[in-house]
Amino acid sequence: MTENNQIKQRVEETLARVLGVSPNEVSALGMGLHPRWDSMGHMELIMQIEKEFGLRFPTYEIAELVNPAAIVKAVERVNHK
């Protein structure tokens, strides 16, 4: 499994755990599309992703992380700095 696939899998598993859904359902989700992914849920998701990967997203970027693909891309970028 490539590093990018591992990141995607870990992001999906973390989102699934926080939202209480199956990892298979995560790719179709986004902020506002799930009852637990509201503004407060968004902050919880971001904190859990940061904890999972041992990183911190820049504050200005957090509002843009509104779907799994955007989160994966941001983790890959921050992880490679």
C-alpha positions as a printed Julia matrix, in Angstrom:
81×3 Matrix{Float64}:
   0.0    0.0    0.0
   1.41   3.4   -0.95
   1.86   6.18   1.59
  -0.98   8.17  -0.04
  -3.32   5.19   0.25
  -2.32   4.72   3.89
  -3.08   8.38   4.62
  -6.45   8.1    2.87
  -7.31   4.95   4.82
  -6.32   6.5    8.17
  -8.3    9.67   7.42
 -11.37   7.62   6.47
 -11.06   5.43   9.57
 -10.74   8.48  11.81
 -13.72  10.23  10.2
 -15.78   7.03  10.45
 -14.94   6.64  14.13
 -15.78  10.25  14.99
 -18.98  10.31  12.92
 -20.1    6.8   13.88
 -20.35   5.5   10.31
 -18.72   2.75   8.27
 -15.4    3.67   6.6
 -17.1    2.76   3.3
 -19.58   5.62   3.79
 -16.99   8.32   4.47
 -16.05   9.24   0.89
 -19.61  10.46   0.21
 -19.7   12.67   3.31
 -18.89  16.32   3.78
 -19.49  19.06   6.27
 -23.22  19.61   6.63
 -24.1   16.3    4.95
 -24.11  14.33   8.2
 -25.84  15.37  11.44
 -22.63  15.04  13.44
 -20.54  17.02  10.93
 -21.77  20.48  11.85
 -19.5   23.34  12.96
 -18.78  21.79  16.37
 -18.39  18.33  14.85
 -15.98  19.82  12.32
 -13.66  21.01  15.07
 -13.79  17.56  16.71
 -12.95  15.92  13.39
 -10.02  18.25  12.8
  -8.67  17.7   16.32
  -8.88  13.93  15.88
  -7.15  14.06  12.48
  -4.39  16.23  13.97
  -4.01  13.77  16.83
  -3.98  10.75  14.5
  -1.2   12.19  12.35
   0.65  14.22  14.99
   0.31  17.46  13.04
  -1.34  20.87  13.22
  -3.24  22.47  10.39
  -2.79  26.21   9.91
  -5.81  28.0   11.39
  -6.72  29.63   8.07
  -6.96  26.19   6.4
  -9.35  24.5    8.84
 -12.47  26.04   7.26
 -11.48  24.55   3.89
 -11.28  20.95   5.14
 -14.92  20.2    4.41
 -14.72  16.73   2.84
 -12.49  13.65   3.06
 -10.59  14.43  -0.15
  -9.65  17.92   1.07
  -8.54  16.5    4.42
  -6.39  13.82   2.76
  -4.76  16.41   0.49
  -4.03  18.69   3.47
  -2.57  15.83   5.54
  -0.32  14.86   2.65
   0.86  18.45   2.25
   1.44  19.1    5.97
   2.99  15.67   6.46
   5.62  16.36   3.78
   6.83  19.7    5.11
